[in-house]
Amino acid sequence: MRLKHSFLEILVRLAVTFFGLFMLALGIDLTIIADLGTDAITSPALAASTLLEPLYPFFTVGNTLICLHVLLVLLQVVLLRRNFAPVQLLQVLMSFALGTMVDALQPCVKQLPVPDYIARLGYTLLACVVCAFGIFSYVKANLVPLPAEGFCVSLTRTFRLKFSRVKVGLDCAMVVFAIVFSLSFLGTVVGVREGTLICASTIGLIIGFFFNRFPWWDKLFAAAGHRSGAEKEDHFD
């Protein structure tokens, strides 16, 4: 069986994958300290963590996000059954990496000054750029999808729906859940504010900008594959 990528290229793609997760985690933490609302997928995790962490310290934002992502992977298994490829279980590993990074970076990000609303808005806009570059890098690595995207793909394959509509539907469902959950148990809305709308309306556009203007990762992957191929040729000469 011929591998799609050389070993060296896979290593490079793994490095870019984890770099993308790092940037995404940093962007999530920036939205949290901005306190103007986070992205749709993180909003229910933030609301649940706000309720549970004071009672059960395990439920940090990162760990709660991991639990949410693992649930989305389990739902993929239920939807696809025999068609679920075992390699997609690597989504769980990526979830653990992302959640761990979110918690690890939070103490550092919390040191940033937040003097007024303008600063909060600035952090939110910066978070959109950082998250977009993280997602762009992760997608370019093309190894395994994040659980939210994997779940959307599973729904499209099972019910023959358009991916774009499913993604919008999932984001809306997450936001609604965060609002209902936080109002029911906290008495106020947590994780959903104007920043959530900013993230929803800008991150996709910024990702598109990176895809159109920054071919770095493609060149890096091509160079890694070419180098590995050259090493093989030298070995067999």
C-alpha positions in Angstrom: 0.0 0.0 0.0 1.4 3.3 -1.0 1.3 6.1 1.5 -0.1 9.4 0.5 2.7 11.4 2.1 6.3 10.6 2.9 7.4 10.1 6.5 9.2 13.4 6.6 6.2 15.2 5.1 3.9 13.6 7.7 6.2 14.8 10.5 6.1 18.3 9.0 2.3 18.2 8.7 2.1 17.0 12.4 4.2 20.0 13.4 1.9 22.4 11.5 -1.2 20.6 13.0 0.0 21.3 16.5 1.1 24.8 15.7 -2.5 25.4 14.4 -3.9 24.0 17.6 -1.6 26.3 19.6 -2.8 29.4 17.7 -6.4 28.3 18.0 -6.0 27.8 21.8 -4.3 31.3 22.0 -7.2 32.9 20.1 -9.8 31.2 22.4 -8.0 32.5 25.5 -7.9 36.0 24.0 -11.7 35.9 23.6 -12.1 34.7 27.2 -10.1 37.6 28.7 -11.9 40.1 26.3 -15.1 38.9 27.9 -17.2 39.9 24.9 -18.2 36.4 23.9 -16.2 33.6 22.4 -16.6 31.5 19.3 -19.7 29.3 18.8 -18.0 26.0 19.7 -16.3 27.3 22.8 -19.3 29.2 24.2 -21.1 26.2 25.7 -17.9 24.9 27.2 -17.2 28.3 28.8 -20.7 28.5 30.2 -20.5 25.0 31.6 -17.1 25.6 33.1 -18.2 28.8 34.7 -20.9 26.7 36.6 -18.9 23.6 37.3 -15.3 24.7 37.9 -16.0 26.3 41.4 -17.5 23.0 42.5 -15.4 20.6 40.6 -11.9 22.0 39.7 -11.5 19.4 37.0 -13.9 21.3 34.7 -11.6 24.0 33.5 -12.5 25.6 30.2 -10.0 23.4 28.4 -11.2 20.2 30.0 -14.8 21.1 29.4 -14.0 21.8 25.8 -12.3 18.3 25.6 -15.5 16.7 26.9 -17.6 18.5 24.3 -15.3 17.5 21.5 -15.2 13.9 22.6 -19.0 13.9 22.7 -18.9 15.1 19.1 -16.6 12.3 18.1 -18.9 9.7 19.8 -21.8 11.1 17.8 -19.8 10.6 14.7 -19.4 6.9 15.6 -23.2 6.6 16.2 -24.0 8.3 12.9 -21.5 6.5 10.7 -21.3 3.1 12.5 -19.3 0.8 10.3 -18.4 3.6 8.0 -16.5 5.4 10.8 -12.8 5.1 10.0 -10.7 4.2 13.1 -8.1 6.8 12.1 -10.7 9.5 12.9 -10.3 8.6 16.6 -7.2 10.8 16.3 -9.7 13.6 16.6 -9.8 12.7 20.3 -6.1 13.2 20.6 -6.4 16.6 18.9 -9.1 17.5 21.3 -6.9 16.7 24.3 -4.1 18.7 22.8 -6.3 21.8 22.1 -8.0 21.7 25.6 -4.6 21.3 27.3 -3.2 24.2 25.4 -6.2 26.4 26.3 -5.6 25.8 30.0 -1.9 26.1 29.8 -2.0 29.4 28.0 -4.7 31.0 30.1 -2.4 32.1 33.0 -0.1 33.9 30.5 -2.9 35.5 28.6 -4.6 36.7 31.8 -1.6 38.9 32.5 -2.6 41.1 29.6 -4.1 44.4 30.7 -7.8 45.0 29.9 -8.3 48.6 30.8 -11.5 49.4 28.9 -14.0 48.3 26.3 -11.8 49.4 23.4 -9.1 47.0 24.7 -11.6 44.2 24.9 -12.8 44.9 21.4 -9.1 44.9 20.2 -8.4 41.6 21.9 -11.5 40.1 20.2 -10.4 41.3 16.8 -6.9 40.0 17.4 -8.4 36.7 18.6 -10.3 36.4 15.3 -7.0 36.8 13.3 -5.2 34.3 15.6 -8.0 31.7 15.5 -8.2 32.1 11.7 -4.5 31.5 11.2 -4.7 28.5 13.6 -7.6 27.0 11.7 -6.0 27.8 8.4 -2.8 26.0 9.5 -4.7 23.0 10.9 -6.7 22.6 7.7 -3.7 22.9 5.5 -2.0 20.1 7.4 -4.9 17.9 6.3 -4.4 15.0 8.7 -7.6 14.8 10.7 -10.5 17.2 11.1 -11.4 18.9 14.3 -14.4 17.2 16.0 -16.9 19.9 15.1 -16.0 19.7 11.4 -15.9 15.9 11.6 -19.4 15.9 13.1 -20.6 18.2 10.3 -19.1 15.9 7.7 -20.8 12.9 9.4 -24.2 14.6 9.2 -23.7 15.6 5.6 -22.8 12.0 4.7 -25.6 10.4 6.7 -28.5 12.8 5.7 -27.0 14.1 2.4 -27.1 17.7 3.5 -24.9 20.6 2.5 -21.8 21.1 4.7 -22.2 24.8 4.8 -25.7 24.6 6.1 -24.8 21.9 8.7 -21.9 24.0 9.9 -24.1 27.1 10.4 -26.7 24.9 12.1 -24.2 23.4 14.5 -22.8 26.9 15.4 -26.3 28.2 16.0 -27.2 25.2 18.1 -24.0 25.7 20.3 -24.8 29.4 20.8 -28.4 28.7 21.7 -27.3 25.9 24.1 -24.8 28.3 25.8 -27.5 31.0 26.2 -30.1 28.6 27.6 -27.7 26.8 29.8 -26.2 29.9 31.3 -29.5 31.6 31.8 -30.9 28.5 33.5 -28.1 27.8 35.8 -26.1 31.1 36.2 -28.9 33.6 35.8 -26.9 35.5 33.1 -25.6 34.9 29.6 -22.0 33.6 29.6 -19.8 33.2 26.6 -22.2 34.8 24.1 -22.0 38.5 23.4 -21.2 40.8 20.5 -17.8 39.2 20.3 -19.5 35.9 19.3 -21.1 37.7 16.3 -17.7 39.3 15.4 -16.0 35.8 15.5 -18.8 34.3 13.4 -18.8 37.0 10.8 -15.0 37.5 10.4 -13.1 34.3 11.1 -14.2 32.6 7.9 -13.4 35.6 5.8 -9.9 35.9 7.4 -9.3 32.1 6.8 -10.2 32.7 3.1 -7.7 35.6 3.0 -5.0 33.3 4.3 -5.8 30.6 1.8 -5.6 33.1 -1.1 -2.5 35.0 0.1 -0.3 32.7 2.1 1.0 29.5 0.3 3.7 28.9 2.9 2.5 25.6 4.2 2.0 24.1 0.7 5.6 25.0 -0.2 6.8 23.6 3.1 5.0 20.3 2.6 6.2 20.1 -1.0 9.8 20.7 0.1 9.5 18.0 2.8 8.1 15.5 0.3 10.7 16.4 -2.3 13.6 16.1 0.2 12.3 12.8 1.4 12.1 11.5 -2.1 15.6 12.7 -2.9 16.9 10.9 0.2 15.2 7.6 -1.0 16.8 8.0 -4.4 20.2 8.5 -2.9 19.8 5.5 -0.8 19.0 3.1 -3.6 21.6 4.5 -6.0 
